[in-house]
């Protein structure tokens, strides 16, 4: 994997993994409660990089706003994924992660930018590594 890419292989697509994450995954919130992460680590020898998905509820806003939010969350993860990837390789663990907005919605945040999302995603990624390690 390239250090700053976000390829199709790094995305969660299987329904079974989503069900496992939502039923038995750990939940972490950013300090500002803007972003929520559902994650779990699995012992896996084959793939040693994190698999990530981004989910935004229909209640959050219009399709345009939700799609922008997904793009921003993916970009924030892509830029800050290096420590997480290194941790997974070092510990030989597979991380499954779903990022979603928690208190962000279109009513309060008409215009949203990467600056609004980036610190929270970075904080969540560090929290996940701190709790696991």
Steps between C-alpha positions, in 0.01 A plus 500: 500500500618848422538709816252774401252316280162356582451205268201271455682227695500725808122542503246289686244364256372178657164512677620242754783727617258793538267283709789381721625855548166643599412208728831441681734786408643762734368855472714811530400867475713806440521749789269738319261210425503594131630164375418147612710190428397138529795263485649166595834329460531148363799266493574457132817389325387571143405868496693728730344832415188670635169459320279806523147605409323833527129512586273803516137474605226633274380709793824702487405699193443503127680262265742774395593576861532129592725430201721798587522375859607155379765651273635712786514205742677281244752775427564567870560127556721469190731779615527368858508123444876444513535438879201264493643303208839473670334380822307230315814374328702505822240318713378275215141606554221594264301814586143539381372856538181690415513879522180703515390847609333507841400858580566635152194561287390734227282718721786617723780469243380620160853539365745242622869486419791266557622728779183417697548123471879441494588558871219273618596213268865536602401493868281190456778310320744579783240402760443165330872424499539613862211282620624194314870534584 
